[in-house]
Amino acid sequence: MLFGHLAVSALEHRYVKAAFVPVMAAAVFPDIVDKTTHYALGLTDSGRMWGHTLLAALITSGVVLVLWGKRAATSWALGYLSHLVCDINNVVPWLYPLVIYEFPVSEGFKATLWASLTDTPRMLLETGLSVWALVAHRAGLRALTLELSHIRKRAKSMEE
């Protein structure tokens, strides 16, 4: 689910020092591509297709490298690959189109969403990850607030 992917990427930002925007964008990119082509456009048989492949991770990381540089591309790749790893509870077409995958029959968006929301172990895991990410970033925000306070005090004392 979305919150779990974002929580994992937030933790990667905090502990691995991944660049925030690319790691967070990559956390949701595979689902944006595949869920849109499946549920909204009806172009694929599954909500996991092209966006959930290693080929897509490689191509998009290359694009990010060319446009924004090495750190952004590394952070993007980390967020993208962690998304794929977090999705291993179901079929993930890592090697598509080299390997053909059989997907379970899609029950539609509402039924799939409800099944995810009522999966208690999964929801507990995602909630735990989300709380951890919030707590981890709260400490960082507190430090940033203190630093800004010191900067303001120094600026004010220099004005006097």
Order of alpha helices (4+ residues) and beta strands (2+ residues): alpha-alpha-alpha-alpha-alpha-alpha
